[in-house]
Structure formats: C-alpha cells, structure tokens
C-alpha cells in the first residue's frame, strides 16, 4: 500500500491530518516560510496524543540552506531536543556555497538521528542542488533514509518522470518521497506516471480570524486570503488517502 505524509504546521493541523487517515506527519512551524523548526513542547504534546510516525523539521531560518556554525549548532541542539520529545525522525538539509550536499554536516546529523534509532530525512534543499543524481549518491553515502523532493521543479506534479528516474537509480538504497502540488484531483495520475510508493501533501485550506486585520494594521501573509490562516483540510487528506491507499 502506498503511503501519505501530510505537512503540518502545528497541533491543530496534526489533529486534522489524523482525522483524514494520514499515515505519517511532517511537523513544522511557519509553513508560510517553507517550514521551520517546531517547538519541542508542541512535539511532546502531539506525541502523547498521536500514534502515527512524526518527522520533525529542523530548519533554523528562512531562505537557503548554507548554514554558518551558529545555525548548525542550533540545528543539532534542536534535533536532539525533538528526538528526546518523541519525534520519529528529523527532516533537515545542509548545502554548500557551490550548491552541493554538505556531506560533513549531513553525516553528523544522520549519525545523531540514527543513534536514537530514528529516520534521517533530507528535505527539499535537495532540489536546490545542481545535480540531483550526484546529490542522491552523496546522501546515500551519508546514510540518509529518505529524500523529500519536487524532482527539481518546485512541484513534484510537474516532474513525474524525474521522480521515476530518481526512484529507479536509487534502486531501494534510499526512499524517494515526492512532494509539491499533489492534490486529490491529480494524485492518481501522478502515481501512475511516477511509480511513487509514497507522497507528501499539504492539503491546505483557509480559516478566518477576524483579528488578523484592524484598520491600517494587518498580519495577513497571503494577498488572496486576507484575514485568514492556513490549516490542513481533513476532507482533502481523506480524499488523497483513499486514492493513494488503493495502490
């Protein structure tokens, strides 16, 4: 059976994803920035209430993935804390200035995660490297368990053939998890074309909060959805899961 991982921004999102029968969670904060490290307290709360696997994001800031020593020090500390509070794995990504995998930092993080007997997942920083196939080999050398990727196109639905090629060249040495733009209305065709055995989805909708704006003051972060915030749609998750679980 193929699996569905849902990208979540907090406790409310996780609750909705579980209601929709998700198989695995990627837990973040600040999804509007592409996902940052969640609070350990949130991880601990969710772990007490949710039995499915939870992969916690470790990303200290927005922007790219070439980190200085202070960023890296914080990332290793956060990974240790999240693992201690119930994370089943860590999603992370380290790149060098020449847009290749930072193998030293990746190996260190992978070793830390494996010491806890959990999963090491290299996130979509992978898609910012110059050569996806060489980067995949580098990550295999580092012992990474899974790669989250859009196939280098920003959205996996635009690159099913590339996802298929990555899976074929990986040949079971690392899992390939496609993500980006996968929805209930396209997931079946995407799986058929890519051969994917798991997908990463957001399944977002918008919820109103009238305190987002008042007069000249606004905390809206999407011009098309002023006065609202993003949440997971349990209905959309359920529709994706019904389709994906049939494979």
VEXMAR-87059 format. One record per residue (C-alpha): residue in one letter; x, y, z. Coordinates in pm, 1 decimal, decimal comma. Layout:
BEGIN
node res: A&c1: X&c2: Y&c3: Z
...
//
This chain:
BEGIN
node res: X&c1: 0,0&c2: 0,0&c3: 0,0
node res: X&c1: 131,7&c2: 345,3&c3: -89,4
node res: X&c1: 163,6&c2: 597,9&c3: 196,2
node res: X&c1: 56,2&c2: 957,2&c3: 255,6
node res: X&c1: 262,9&c2: 1205,2&c3: 456,8
node res: X&c1: 93,8&c2: 1532,9&c3: 549,3
node res: X&c1: 286,5&c2: 1855,3&c3: 603,9
node res: X&c1: 157,5&c2: 2012,6&c3: 925,3
node res: X&c1: 218,8&c2: 2346,9&c3: 1092,5
node res: X&c1: 114,6&c2: 2257,8&c3: 1446,3
node res: X&c1: -115,6&c2: 2063,0&c3: 1676,7
node res: X&c1: -438,4&c2: 2165,5&c3: 1501,3
node res: X&c1: -302,4&c2: 2055,1&c3: 1164,6
node res: X&c1: -186,2&c2: 1721,0&c3: 1302,0
node res: X&c1: -528,3&c2: 1655,0&c3: 1454,8
node res: X&c1: -693,0&c2: 1723,1&c3: 1118,7
node res: X&c1: -440,7&c2: 1507,0&c3: 931,4
node res: X&c1: -501,5&c2: 1213,8&c3: 1166,7
node res: X&c1: -876,7&c2: 1260,4&c3: 1124,5
node res: X&c1: -818,6&c2: 1227,5&c3: 748,8
node res: X&c1: -628,5&c2: 895,0&c3: 796,4
node res: X&c1: -277,1&c2: 1020,8&c3: 716,3
node res: X&c1: -0,4&c2: 763,0&c3: 750,8
node res: X&c1: 278,0&c2: 997,3&c3: 860,5
node res: X&c1: 323,8&c2: 1360,0&c3: 967,1
node res: X&c1: 593,2&c2: 1612,5&c3: 889,2
node res: X&c1: 574,2&c2: 1862,7&c3: 1176,9
node res: X&c1: 682,8&c2: 2223,0&c3: 1116,0
node res: X&c1: 624,4&c2: 2575,9&c3: 1227,3
node res: X&c1: 594,7&c2: 2879,1&c3: 997,1
node res: X&c1: 478,1&c2: 2695,7&c3: 687,2
node res: X&c1: 438,3&c2: 3029,3&c3: 507,9
node res: X&c1: 821,5&c2: 3041,5&c3: 512,0
node res: X&c1: 853,2&c2: 2690,1&c3: 376,6
node res: X&c1: 855,7&c2: 2530,3&c3: 722,1
node res: X&c1: 1078,4&c2: 2597,3&c3: 1022,9
node res: X&c1: 1163,5&c2: 2403,1&c3: 1339,0
node res: X&c1: 858,0&c2: 2334,7&c3: 1559,6
node res: X&c1: 863,7&c2: 2382,1&c3: 1935,7
node res: X&c1: 967,5&c2: 2080,2&c3: 2142,1
node res: X&c1: 664,8&c2: 2141,1&c3: 2363,3
node res: X&c1: 435,9&c2: 2103,3&c3: 2063,2
node res: X&c1: 618,1&c2: 1784,3&c3: 1966,7
node res: X&c1: 574,8&c2: 1646,5&c3: 2318,6
node res: X&c1: 201,9&c2: 1731,8&c3: 2325,6
node res: X&c1: 136,7&c2: 1569,5&c3: 1987,9
node res: X&c1: 336,7&c2: 1260,4&c3: 2075,9
node res: X&c1: 109,0&c2: 1197,4&c3: 2374,7
node res: X&c1: -198,0&c2: 1206,1&c3: 2150,9
node res: X&c1: -88,4&c2: 1065,1&c3: 1812,4
node res: X&c1: 38,0&c2: 717,5&c3: 1731,8
node res: X&c1: 142,6&c2: 755,9&c3: 1366,9
node res: X&c1: 505,5&c2: 845,5&c3: 1281,4
node res: X&c1: 604,2&c2: 1211,1&c3: 1315,8
node res: X&c1: 902,3&c2: 1355,4&c3: 1129,5
node res: X&c1: 1005,6&c2: 1688,7&c3: 1282,9
node res: X&c1: 1154,5&c2: 1963,6&c3: 1069,0
node res: X&c1: 1484,3&c2: 2117,3&c3: 1177,7
node res: X&c1: 1532,5&c2: 2442,0&c3: 986,4
node res: X&c1: 1652,0&c2: 2747,3&c3: 1180,5
node res: X&c1: 1559,5&c2: 3023,8&c3: 935,0
node res: X&c1: 1400,6&c2: 3104,1&c3: 601,7
node res: X&c1: 1597,8&c2: 3146,5&c3: 283,0
node res: X&c1: 1855,3&c2: 2894,6&c3: 167,8
node res: X&c1: 2035,1&c2: 2606,1&c3: 328,3
node res: X&c1: 2401,5&c2: 2705,7&c3: 352,4
node res: X&c1: 2436,5&c2: 2745,5&c3: 726,9
node res: X&c1: 2704,4&c2: 2907,2&c3: 941,7
node res: X&c1: 2841,3&c2: 2745,8&c3: 1257,1
node res: X&c1: 2582,7&c2: 2913,8&c3: 1481,3
node res: X&c1: 2295,1&c2: 2787,2&c3: 1263,7
node res: X&c1: 2438,1&c2: 2435,2&c3: 1268,0
node res: X&c1: 2492,5&c2: 2437,7&c3: 1643,9
node res: X&c1: 2127,6&c2: 2535,5&c3: 1693,1
node res: X&c1: 2009,8&c2: 2267,1&c3: 1447,8
node res: X&c1: 2189,3&c2: 1984,2&c3: 1624,7
node res: X&c1: 2056,2&c2: 2105,8&c3: 1961,3
node res: X&c1: 1700,1&c2: 2126,8&c3: 1827,1
node res: X&c1: 1723,7&c2: 1782,1&c3: 1666,9
node res: X&c1: 1837,6&c2: 1631,1&c3: 1996,0
node res: X&c1: 1552,3&c2: 1801,9&c3: 2180,6
node res: X&c1: 1285,3&c2: 1695,6&c3: 1931,0
node res: X&c1: 1405,3&c2: 1336,4&c3: 1931,2
node res: X&c1: 1401,2&c2: 1335,6&c3: 2311,1
node res: X&c1: 1039,5&c2: 1454,5&c3: 2299,8
node res: X&c1: 905,3&c2: 1186,0&c3: 2070,2
node res: X&c1: 998,8&c2: 1262,9&c3: 1709,0
node res: X&c1: 1028,1&c2: 950,4&c3: 1492,1
node res: X&c1: 1272,1&c2: 1124,4&c3: 1263,2
node res: X&c1: 1419,5&c2: 1457,7&c3: 1159,3
node res: X&c1: 1383,7&c2: 1638,5&c3: 825,1
node res: X&c1: 1685,1&c2: 1858,3&c3: 754,0
node res: X&c1: 1907,3&c2: 1985,7&c3: 474,0
node res: X&c1: 2263,2&c2: 2117,3&c3: 456,7
node res: X&c1: 2412,5&c2: 2264,4&c3: 137,6
node res: X&c1: 2746,1&c2: 2423,7&c3: 49,2
node res: X&c1: 2800,2&c2: 2750,8&c3: -136,0
node res: X&c1: 2854,5&c2: 2559,6&c3: -460,2
node res: X&c1: 2503,5&c2: 2408,0&c3: -431,0
node res: X&c1: 2612,4&c2: 2058,1&c3: -337,2
node res: X&c1: 2531,3&c2: 1849,5&c3: -30,6
node res: X&c1: 2728,1&c2: 1948,0&c3: 279,1
node res: X&c1: 2836,7&c2: 1592,5&c3: 346,5
node res: X&c1: 3013,9&c2: 1658,5&c3: 676,9
node res: X&c1: 2709,6&c2: 1823,3&c3: 838,7
node res: X&c1: 2471,3&c2: 1572,6&c3: 679,6
node res: X&c1: 2669,8&c2: 1277,3&c3: 810,5
node res: X&c1: 2682,7&c2: 1430,9&c3: 1158,5
node res: X&c1: 2306,1&c2: 1486,5&c3: 1164,4
node res: X&c1: 2233,1&c2: 1141,9&c3: 1022,2
node res: X&c1: 2453,9&c2: 978,4&c3: 1283,2
node res: X&c1: 2277,6&c2: 1172,7&c3: 1559,9
node res: X&c1: 1935,8&c2: 1062,4&c3: 1436,7
node res: X&c1: 2042,2&c2: 700,7&c3: 1393,7
node res: X&c1: 2184,5&c2: 696,2&c3: 1745,9
node res: X&c1: 1821,5&c2: 745,4&c3: 1851,3
node res: X&c1: 1719,2&c2: 471,1&c3: 1604,3
node res: X&c1: 1503,3&c2: 715,2&c3: 1410,9
node res: X&c1: 1477,4&c2: 822,8&c3: 1044,4
node res: X&c1: 1700,9&c2: 1076,8&c3: 872,3
node res: X&c1: 1513,5&c2: 1266,7&c3: 601,0
node res: X&c1: 1683,1&c2: 1515,4&c3: 369,0
node res: X&c1: 1421,7&c2: 1773,0&c3: 273,4
node res: X&c1: 1372,1&c2: 1984,8&c3: -39,3
node res: X&c1: 1707,5&c2: 2154,9&c3: -1,4
node res: X&c1: 1787,0&c2: 1861,5&c3: -228,4
node res: X&c1: 1608,1&c2: 2041,5&c3: -513,7
node res: X&c1: 1842,9&c2: 2341,0&c3: -481,2
node res: X&c1: 2146,7&c2: 2132,4&c3: -577,0
node res: X&c1: 2295,6&c2: 2147,3&c3: -926,7
node res: X&c1: 2295,5&c2: 1771,6&c3: -990,6
node res: X&c1: 2011,3&c2: 1575,1&c3: -832,7
node res: X&c1: 2158,2&c2: 1236,2&c3: -916,6
node res: X&c1: 2500,8&c2: 1314,8&c3: -770,5
node res: X&c1: 2331,6&c2: 1466,4&c3: -464,8
node res: X&c1: 2131,1&c2: 1148,2&c3: -419,8
node res: X&c1: 2452,4&c2: 942,8&c3: -428,3
node res: X&c1: 2607,6&c2: 1177,2&c3: -170,3
node res: X&c1: 2306,2&c2: 1133,8&c3: 57,4
node res: X&c1: 2316,6&c2: 756,8&c3: 17,8
node res: X&c1: 2684,5&c2: 768,7&c3: 117,1
node res: X&c1: 2581,5&c2: 963,1&c3: 430,3
node res: X&c1: 2321,9&c2: 700,7&c3: 524,3
node res: X&c1: 2013,1&c2: 919,0&c3: 476,2
node res: X&c1: 1691,7&c2: 712,9&c3: 485,3
node res: X&c1: 1461,4&c2: 925,6&c3: 270,7
node res: X&c1: 1475,8&c2: 1224,1&c3: 34,2
node res: X&c1: 1183,0&c2: 1466,6&c3: 5,5
node res: X&c1: 1190,4&c2: 1613,1&c3: -344,9
node res: X&c1: 991,4&c2: 1801,3&c3: -605,4
node res: X&c1: 1207,2&c2: 1649,9&c3: -876,0
node res: X&c1: 1385,8&c2: 1983,6&c3: -913,5
node res: X&c1: 1075,3&c2: 2160,6&c3: -1045,5
node res: X&c1: 936,8&c2: 2317,5&c3: -727,9
node res: X&c1: 630,5&c2: 2092,4&c3: -752,0
node res: X&c1: 656,1&c2: 1717,4&c3: -794,8
node res: X&c1: 342,9&c2: 1711,6&c3: -1010,2
node res: X&c1: 548,7&c2: 1889,5&c3: -1277,0
node res: X&c1: 822,1&c2: 1624,2&c3: -1268,9
node res: X&c1: 673,7&c2: 1271,8&c3: -1251,5
node res: X&c1: 932,5&c2: 1138,8&c3: -1498,2
node res: X&c1: 1219,2&c2: 1279,8&c3: -1292,1
node res: X&c1: 1073,1&c2: 1124,3&c3: -977,3
node res: X&c1: 1050,7&c2: 792,1&c3: -1158,8
node res: X&c1: 1412,8&c2: 822,4&c3: -1273,6
node res: X&c1: 1532,7&c2: 905,5&c3: -922,5
node res: X&c1: 1346,1&c2: 604,3&c3: -783,6
node res: X&c1: 1495,6&c2: 377,9&c3: -1046,6
node res: X&c1: 1850,9&c2: 499,8&c3: -985,9
node res: X&c1: 1802,3&c2: 481,9&c3: -607,7
node res: X&c1: 1713,8&c2: 113,6&c3: -652,3
node res: X&c1: 1597,8&c2: 77,9&c3: -292,8
node res: X&c1: 1910,1&c2: 235,6&c3: -140,1
node res: X&c1: 1715,0&c2: 541,1&c3: -25,1
node res: X&c1: 1343,2&c2: 623,6&c3: -24,1
node res: X&c1: 1220,4&c2: 891,7&c3: -263,1
node res: X&c1: 929,2&c2: 1095,3&c3: -124,7
node res: X&c1: 776,0&c2: 1328,1&c3: -386,9
node res: X&c1: 608,3&c2: 1646,6&c3: -270,9
node res: X&c1: 472,8&c2: 1969,5&c3: -411,1
node res: X&c1: 139,7&c2: 2037,6&c3: -577,3
node res: X&c1: -2,8&c2: 1690,8&c3: -510,7
node res: X&c1: -377,9&c2: 1711,1&c3: -456,5
node res: X&c1: -683,2&c2: 1483,0&c3: -463,3
node res: X&c1: -751,1&c2: 1571,0&c3: -827,1
node res: X&c1: -403,8&c2: 1482,0&c3: -957,6
node res: X&c1: -255,1&c2: 1224,9&c3: -720,4
node res: X&c1: -379,3&c2: 922,3&c3: -913,7
node res: X&c1: -223,8&c2: 1034,4&c3: -1242,4
node res: X&c1: 94,6&c2: 1137,2&c3: -1061,5
node res: X&c1: 141,5&c2: 794,5&c3: -902,4
node res: X&c1: 67,8&c2: 622,1&c3: -1232,2
node res: X&c1: 333,6&c2: 828,4&c3: -1411,8
node res: X&c1: 597,8&c2: 839,8&c3: -1138,7
node res: X&c1: 558,0&c2: 496,4&c3: -980,9
node res: X&c1: 576,4&c2: 664,0&c3: -639,0
node res: X&c1: 501,2&c2: 445,7&c3: -337,8
node res: X&c1: 450,8&c2: 744,6&c3: -105,4
node res: X&c1: 353,7&c2: 1111,3&c3: -140,7
node res: X&c1: 396,0&c2: 1428,3&c3: 63,8
node res: X&c1: 94,9&c2: 1664,4&c3: 60,4
node res: X&c1: -13,5&c2: 1986,8&c3: 225,4
node res: X&c1: -392,7&c2: 1960,8&c3: 174,1
node res: X&c1: -431,3&c2: 2321,4&c3: 286,9
node res: X&c1: -743,7&c2: 2528,4&c3: 329,8
node res: X&c1: -805,1&c2: 2866,1&c3: 491,8
node res: X&c1: -973,3&c2: 2953,7&c3: 820,4
node res: X&c1: -1090,4&c2: 3303,7&c3: 912,3
node res: X&c1: -957,7&c2: 3500,8&c3: 1208,1
node res: X&c1: -1112,2&c2: 3848,6&c3: 1220,5
node res: X&c1: -833,7&c2: 3975,6&c3: 1449,2
node res: X&c1: -581,6&c2: 3937,7&c3: 1164,2
node res: X&c1: -657,0&c2: 4290,0&c3: 1043,9
node res: X&c1: -778,4&c2: 4607,2&c3: 1209,5
node res: X&c1: -776,9&c2: 4941,2&c3: 1033,2
node res: X&c1: -428,3&c2: 5004,5&c3: 896,1
node res: X&c1: -279,7&c2: 4710,5&c3: 1082,8
node res: X&c1: -257,1&c2: 4375,1&c3: 905,0
node res: X&c1: -95,3&c2: 4041,9&c3: 987,2
node res: X&c1: -221,9&c2: 3867,8&c3: 672,9
node res: X&c1: 50,6&c2: 3678,9&c3: 488,3
node res: X&c1: -132,1&c2: 3595,7&c3: 166,6
node res: X&c1: -277,3&c2: 3868,4&c3: -52,0
node res: X&c1: -554,3&c2: 3640,9&c3: -177,7
node res: X&c1: -658,3&c2: 3528,8&c3: 171,2
node res: X&c1: -657,4&c2: 3837,2&c3: 387,5
node res: X&c1: -783,5&c2: 3788,8&c3: 740,4
node res: X&c1: -720,8&c2: 3414,7&c3: 733,6
node res: X&c1: -463,9&c2: 3150,0&c3: 818,7
node res: X&c1: -378,4&c2: 2813,4&c3: 664,5
node res: X&c1: -491,4&c2: 2483,4&c3: 814,0
node res: X&c1: -498,2&c2: 2123,4&c3: 697,1
node res: X&c1: -825,2&c2: 2009,2&c3: 543,4
node res: X&c1: -920,8&c2: 1670,8&c3: 692,2
node res: X&c1: -1156,2&c2: 1619,6&c3: 398,3
node res: X&c1: -878,6&c2: 1671,9&c3: 143,0
node res: X&c1: -645,0&c2: 1444,1&c3: 338,5
node res: X&c1: -909,5&c2: 1173,9&c3: 341,8
node res: X&c1: -963,8&c2: 1202,7&c3: -34,2
node res: X&c1: -589,9&c2: 1174,7&c3: -103,1
node res: X&c1: -557,7&c2: 878,5&c3: 133,3
node res: X&c1: -848,5&c2: 691,6&c3: -23,1
node res: X&c1: -679,9&c2: 720,3&c3: -363,5
node res: X&c1: -321,4&c2: 654,9&c3: -255,9
node res: X&c1: -409,7&c2: 361,9&c3: -28,9
node res: X&c1: -565,0&c2: 183,8&c3: -324,3
node res: X&c1: -219,9&c2: 140,2&c3: -478,8
//
